[in-house]
Amino acid sequence: MRFSLTLVAIMAALAAVPVTGDLCSKGSVEIDGNWYCQAVTSITYTNVGTAGSYNEVVDMASDGVCSSVPHSFSGPIAPFNEEVSLHFRGPIHIAQFAAYSPVKVAVNKRDVSSAYARRHGHQHNAFHKRADDNHMIHGEYQRQEISATINGEVVSWENNWFGPGVTPTAIGFASSTSSVQWVTATIDNEVVSWVNDWFGPSTSAPTLSAQMITATINDQVASCPNDIVPNPAPSTTLETASIPTAIEATSEASPISSSGFPSVINNSTVYQRIGYYNSVNQTLDNLVFLGNYGGQGSGCFDEYFGASLSYVNSAGTGGASSPQVLADVTIPSEHEVTIMTAQECKDGSCGYARPGAVAYHGFDGPDKVFLFEFTMPMDGEEGFEGNMPAIWLLNAKIPRTLQYGEVACSCWESGCGEFDIAEALDDGSTRMKSTLHDNASGGDSDYLIRPTSAAMKLAVVFSSSTSTIHIQVLPDSTDFSSSLTAGEIEELCASDGGRPVSLFAIS
């Protein structure tokens, strides 16, 4: 069972503003077959996620024939709980983009340590170490990082236990001035933290006996104490807020299953920024810019499938031989740029990808937040996709195989997922629609106003606890900070000043 990373912010935000359905009762207009009701600054899709299946491409043969197998999905937000990629069509100027992923923090609010400040896609990587692991810093406790293979999964955590009578200094680590020790682990691709409640045998320790965990650590069999103790019987004096939920006790030392890892009582959720781009100062952190320009310096091109994903040039208009930082430019009409994490697909870590294509991991998990700052200026272009800007996301399996072309070579047709965040449906339109495409599709008829001159800041929040996707226009003062608490996300989603939220229920 994956961790239930709750996000009560959406429900709290919706409780703070007038909640309605769509606003079509106030009037609507049809333009080129599309209905538009009222301009809004908040749109919430509810009841997102269901059980179903889609056709996952598993082979793209050299003769142009593609093979697929059924892939099942279920749960809140599904299939958008899988990796997604972000796509931008011009004319658009991307000033900032940030992606956030949740980190679970136990009991007390605490700043997220730089040791696990980023989680990179599906890769089961150890946390980033300091440039000099042996450097001693006065008053700072430097933790040892451990990697273990548990139930076939590579797991990393910080060692907060050094054995009876052994101090951190004795094994080459600076001693800590803090009485609270924290453990962090990457379990089921989620970064989790909890307070270490076990510090070796002590006469003042709880009467519950410590369990030992045996795991393969750095290619050696080793044992360490399990600091998560079984839940004691209820007591009037028990401070349950400080005790983790129990895992099932075992009578013998054995690897602990990641699926049985405990949740934490009274936890708060912090969303850590895992990717960031700023066009003005040319900052690019854990992101890569791609495009369908295969054969232009990178990727591939053939007569059957056309152009694959490739690196995109700094202007966003063609291919490149290596990763480039998108310049502080406006991407022109009829050109698209894709953003993924900077974690390259290796050794099948992304599943199947088109041979020869540039392939990277997308943004994974049922809970995620994206922040955008952009303008969509009028450029006067006409014709196919001329002056029709858009921002949308796809199941990342789509661009890694075939975004445009034979439907059998992509999972799109069978419902693996697309979410149009803000899209102009006719040339020169100032109305930006949103639409959800999967096996239960739908689109709200209320719309956002296209930001043709002044920049717009926009949030898109995926919440598994409420089965919602929330689109929110943000104040100009919004900062794309390195982390967001649940309370800060609540403030973002309630930044409409009491104006109605357009609700669209997926059925």
N, C-alpha and C positions, 0 to 999 in steps of 0.2 A: 504494500500500500504506500503510495507516495504521500509525502507530508501534506496535510491540509493547511495551506498558507492562507489564512483568513484575511479578508480585506473588508472590514465593516465600514470603511470610509464611504463607499458608494451609497449604502443604505442610509447612513447618517446624513449624507449630503442631500439625498432625495427627500429625506424627511424634513429638511430645512427649507425646501422651496416648494411652490405649488406644483403638484404632480398631476399631469393630465395624460391624455393619449396624444395623438398628433393634433395639429392645429388646423386641420382642413375645414373644420366647421366655420372658420373665419374667412374662408375664401380660397379658391384654387384657380390655376390656369394651366392649360395644356400647351406644350411647346414641342413640336416634332415628335409627338407620341408619348412624351414624358409629362407626368403631372407634378406640379409644384404648388405647395400650399403656402406656408409662412416662413419667413426668415427667422432663424433661431440661433442661439449660441451654445445650446446644449442638446445633445441627442443621446438617448440611452436605448440600446437594444437589450431586451430582457428575454429570459428563457432560452439563452444561447447554449447550445450543447445538447447532444442526443446520442443515442447509440446508432451505429450504422457501419457501413463499409465503403471503401472505394477501391479502384483498381490501381495498385501500385506497380509502376513500371520496373521490371527487373532485367530487361535486356533490350538493347537497341542494336540490331544486327546491321552489318555493313550493306545489306541489300535493302534497307529501309523498313524492315519488318520489326515491330516492337512487341514484346511479350510482357504480360502483367499477371499479378496474382491478387486475390482479394486481401485487403488489409482492413481489419476491424478497428473501430474506435468507439469510445463511450465516455460518459461523464460530463460534468460542467465544462463549458467552453469548447468541448470536442467538436471538430478536429483542430480547433485553433490552439489547443494545448500542445500541439506539435511545433516543430521549428517553423518559423515564418520568415519571409524576406520582405523588405520594404522597397517600394518602387515609386519612381517620380517621373512624370511626363511633363515636358515643357509646353508653354513657357513657364519656367519656375526658377526662382532664385532661392536656394536653401541657405539660410543664414546660420541656423543651428539645428542640430539633431542630437537627441540623447535617448538611450534605451536603459531601462531599469529592470532589475530582477530582485526578487525578495530574498532577504536573509532573515532567518528566525532568531530572535534574541530572547533569552529567558529572563523572566521576573523583572529586572530593572532595566530602564532605558539606558543604553550605553552606546558610545560612539563605536562605529564599525572599525575594527583594526585594519591597518593598511596591509596586514599579512594576508587578508582574504578580501581585499577591496574589490576584486573582480572575479567573476566566474565566467569562463570562456566556453560557451556553447556546450556541446556534448562531450568534449575532451575530458577524460578523467585525470587531469593534471594535478600535481602537487601545487600548493600555494607558492606564490612568488617569494623567493628568499631575498634577504638583503645582499648587497654587493659583497659584503664581507661578513660571513656568518659568524666569525669568531670575534668580531669587534665588540668590546664591552662598552656599554653606555651606563654612566652612573645613574643609579636609581631605576634602571629599566630592566625588566625581566625579559630575556630573550628565550623564546620557546623553541624546542626541537620539533621538527616536522617529521611525522611518521607516515609512511605509505604502507598499506596492507591490502592483500587480496582476500576479500571476504565474500563468500558465496559467489565466486567468480567475478566480482567487481573490484576494481582498484579504488580504494578509499584512502583519503588523507585526513589527518587531524594533527593538532598540536599537542605534544606530550606535556601534561601538567602533573605527572606523577613520576617520582624518581626513586621509589622504593623506600622501605623503612630505614631510617637513619642516614639516608643519602641526601645531601643538599644539592640544589641545582649547581652551585659553584663547584662542587666536587667533580662534576662531569663536564665542566667547561662552559657553564652558562652563568650569566650574572644573576645574583639573587634578587628577589622581588621585594619591594617595599609594600606591596599590596597584599591584603589578607584574602582577597577574592581571586580565584584562578578560573579562567575560562577555557573551555574546550571547543574547538571548531572542527567540523568534519564535512566532507563532501559526500553525501549519501543520496543515491538515486538522482545525481546531477544537481542537488540542491545544497547550498552552503548553510549549515546549521550551527548554532552556538548554544551552549548551556553552561551553567555553573558547575565546577568540579566539586562534588560533595564528599569525595573520599580522599583522605590524605594519609593513609596507612594506619596500622593498628594503634589504638589509643584507648586509655581507660575511660575517656570522656566521649568516645565515639558512640554512635547509635548501636543498639544491641543487634541490629541486623547484620549478618555476616556478609563480608565482601565476596563477590563472585569473581572468578578469574576468566579472562578471555584469552583464548589461544588463537593466533593468526599467523599467517605467513607475512613477515615484515622484512622488507629488503632482502628477500630470498632466504630468510632464516626463520625457523619456527620460534616464536617468542610468546610469552604470556604477560598480561598486564591486568590490573584490577579493573573491574567494571564499576565505575562511579555512579551508575544509575541503579539505585537500590529498589527492591520490591516495595510496592506501596503498602505501608502499615495499615492495620485496622483503624477505622475511624475513631477519633478521640476528640474530646472537647478541647484539648490543649494543642492539638496538631495544627501547625501553620502550613496548611496545604499549599499555599501560594509559593512556597519555597522548595517544594519537593516535586521532582519530575514524575510524570506518570510512569508506572512500572512496565517493564517488559516481562515476558514470561520467564520464570526462573528455570534453569536447567541443573541437573544433578552432576553433570560432568563438564569439564572444560571443553568448549567447542566454539567455532567461529560464530559470532552473533549475526543473525540475518538482518540485512539493511531494511527488509520489509517490516521487521518488528521493532524498529527504532522508535523510541517514545516521543510523543508530543510533549509540550511543556505547558503547565498550567499558568494562566495569567500572563501569556506571552505578548510581546509587542512585535510588530513586523516592520522591519526597515528595508526599504528598497534601495539597493546599491546601484549606482550608475555603472553599467558594464560596457558602455560604448558612447563616444562623444565626438562631435564634429563642430568646428566653428570656422566659418568661411573667412572672416576678417583676419584672424590671427593664424589661420591655416593649422589649427589643432586637429589632429586625428588620433583617436585613442580606441584601439581594439575594434576598428571598423575597416571595411574594404569597399571600394566603389567598383562596381561591375556593370557590364552592359552586354547586350546581344550583338557583339561585334566579333564573334569568333573568326579567326583567320587573319585578323588585323593585329599582328604582334603576339597574340596569345589565343588560347582556345582553338577551335577548329571550325571548318566549314565543309559541307559536302552537298551533293545534289539532292539527297533525300531529306535531310533534316535542316538544311540551311545553316545559319550561324549559331554557334553555341555561346554560352557565357564566356566573356573575356574580361580582362582588366580594361577599364575605360580611361581615356585620356583626361587631362586636367580640365578640359573645356566641356566634357560630358557629351562629345559629339562623335567619338570614334574609339577604336581599340588602342591598346597599349601593351607593351611587352612585359610590364611589371606594375605593381600597385602604384597608383598615383593619388595625390590629394586633390580633390575637386577644388578648382580655383574659385575665387570670389566672383562668380559669373552667373549669368542667367542661362540656364539650359534652354535652347530654342525649341520651338514647336517640332513635333514629330520625332523628338529624340527622348530616350528614356535612360535613366540611371537606376541601378539597383544597389541597395545597401545591405550587407550582411556583416556578421562578426568577422574578425580577422583570423579566425581559427580555421585553417585549411582542412578539408576532408582528406583523411589519410587512412589507409588500410581498412576501407569500408566503414569508417566511423559515421558516415552520413547515409549509409545504405547505398543503393545504386545511384550512380551519376553517369551521364553520357561520357563515353570514352573520349579523351582528348579535351574535354571541357575544363574550364577553370571552375573549381567547386569549393565552396566554403560553407561552414555551418551558419544556420539562421539563429533566430532568437527563440529559445525553447521555453516550455513551461506554461501552465494554465494561468499564472498570474504574472503580468508584465505591464509596464508603463512605457509609452513613447511620448516624447515631447518634441515639437517641431516649431521652428520659426522660419517663415517663408513669405515670399510675395509671388503673385501670379500675374505679371504685367501683361497688358494687351500688346501683341506684336503684329496684329493685322494679317497674319497668315490665314489662308483659307484652304479648303480641300480636306482630304483625309487626315483627321486628328490635328488640323491646323488651328492654333489658338484655342486648344482644348486641354488645359492642364489637368493633372490628376495626381493624387497620392493614394496608394492602395497597398495592401499586403497580400501575399500569396503563401500557401503552403510551400516551404522551401524546396520540396521535391519537384515542384513544377519547373522553376528556372534551371534546376540542376539536370533536368532531362530535356524538356522542350516547352518553352513558353508559348511560342507561336508555331503552328503547323499541324501535322497529323494528330487528331485527337487521341488516337490509340497510343501515342507516345508521351502522354501526359496524364496525370491523375485528375486534372481539372474537370473534365467532362463528367467524371463519376463522383464528384463532390468532395474532393480533399480540402477545398477551402480557399476562398478569396474574400477579402473584405475591402470594399471601396470606401475609403475614409472621406475623401473630398474630391469629386470628379465633375468636370464640366462635360455635359452630354451633347452640346452643340457648340459650333465655333463661335467664339466671342461671348459665350454665356457668362453671366456674373453670378449664377446660381450653382452651388456646389452640392451635389447629391451624395448620399451614402447608401450602400447596398451590401448585403451579406449574401454570399453564394456558397452553399454547400448542399447537403441533402435536405436541408430545411431552410430555404432561402427566403429573403424578403428585403424590402428597402423602404425607408422612411420617406414620405413625400415632403416633409419640411426640409429646409436646406440651410447651408451656411452661405454668407456673402463672400464672394471671391475678393481676396485682398490684392487689388490691382496696383496700388501705390504704397501705402503704409504696410509694414510687415504685420502678419498675424502670428500669434503664439497659440499653439493648439496642443491639447493633451488627448491621448487615447489610452484608456485604462481597461485592461482585461481583468475581471474578478471572478475566480472560480467559486468563491463562497456565495456570491449572489447571482451567478450565471448571467453576468451582464458584460456588455462592452459599452463604455461611456466615452463620448466625444465632447470635449469642452474647449471653447474659446477662452483663452487665459488673458489676464491683465498684462499690459506691456511690461510691467515691473517684474514679472515672474522670472526667477533665477533658475537656470538649469544646473542645480547644485549636485555635488558628488553623491548625495544620498537623499532620500525622501522618507519621512516617517509616515505611518498610517494617518496621523493627524494632519500632516502637510498635504497628503493626497486628498484628504477630506476637504481641506480648504480649497484646493484646486478645483475639485468637483462641485463646490458650492460657491464658486466665484461669479455667479450670475446676478447677484444682488436681488434675489427674490423673484426673478423672472421665471416663467414656466419652462419645464424640461419637456422636450418632445419625446414621447415614449413609443417604441415600436416593439411589440411582442412577436417573437418568432414562433411559428406554429407548424 
